[in-house]
Amino acid sequence: MRQVILRRGHVRNETVPSPRASKGSLLIEVAYSCISTGTEASVVEASGTSLIGRALEQPEKLTKAARMVFAEGLGRTIAKARGDDGFGQPLGYSVAGVVVGLG
């Protein structure tokens, strides 16, 4: 499956494993997805900002980060915030497609 991903400040079109429908969810084969020049552009732009800079610009996310530190640990939280967790951040939303699986 192909996915548009933001990884370490760069937008890439990568091959990723196909997902499975988890309990209580649908799996949709996407035909179209919106990649907004506003929303996604701001995400890409913010990815070049330091962690401290992002914290100062969006203090409401500090609470979310603190919860993640307690749940997943400091190292994982920092890696995820930096985009070094190996997964990257998928881009695109408002999808249209066909349901191909039920969880």
N, C-alpha and C positions, 0 to 999 in steps of 0.2 A: 504494500500500500504506500502511496506517496503522501507526504505531509509537509506543509510549509511550517518551518520551525525557526524560532529566534534562538540562536545559540551563541553565547559569548559576544553579543553585539552585532552578529551577522545573521541576515535572513537567508535561509537555505531551503531547498526543496529536497527532502531526504526520503529514502525508503525506510519505513518503520514496520514493526510487526503489526498484523491486523488485530484489532481488539476483539474481545468476546463480550456478549451481552451478559452483564452481571444481574443478580437477582433484582427484580423490580425496575429493570431498564429495557430500553430498546436499542438494537444495533441498526444503524441506518447507513446504507450505501449512499454516500453523498454524491449528488450530481452537480450541485452548485454550492458555493460558499462565498459569503461576503468577506472580503479583506478590505476594511475601511481605510481610506487614506488619512482619516482623522484619528480614529481609535488606535489602530495598529501602528501608525506613524508615531504617535506619542509613546507607545510602548517601546518601539525600536529606539527612539530618541532617548528615552529614560534609561535604556540598557547601557548607554555610554556614560551615565552619571555614576559617581562613586556611591558606595553604600551609605556613607554619612550624608552625602548630598541628597540622596533619595529619602533618607529618614527626615531630613530637615524640610524637604518639599512636601512629604506626605506623612505627617506625624501619626495619623490614624492607623497606619500600617505597623507601627511599633508594637501595638497590642497584639496584632496577628503574629508578628515575629516572636514576641515573648511566649505566646502559647505554643508556637512551633518548637521553640527551644526546649520547653518542658516536655513536649510530646516526642520529639525526634532527636534532640540533642543540639548543642551549639554548632558542631562541625557541619552537620547536615543542613542546618538552617543557613549558615553562611554560604555553603556551597550552592544551595538553591537560590539564594538572593543574588549571588554572583553569576549564576547560570553555569556553574561548574559541576552540576549534579549528574551530568551525562545524558539528561533527558531533554533539556532545552524547554522552550515555551511554545506550544502549538499556537499558531495564528489562524484567524478565520472564525466566523460565527454566522448565525442566521442561515443555517444550512437547509437545503432542500434535497430530498432524495427518496429512496424506497426502503421501507422496513424490511430487513433481511434476517432478523433474529429477535427473539423475545427472551428476557431473563426471568 
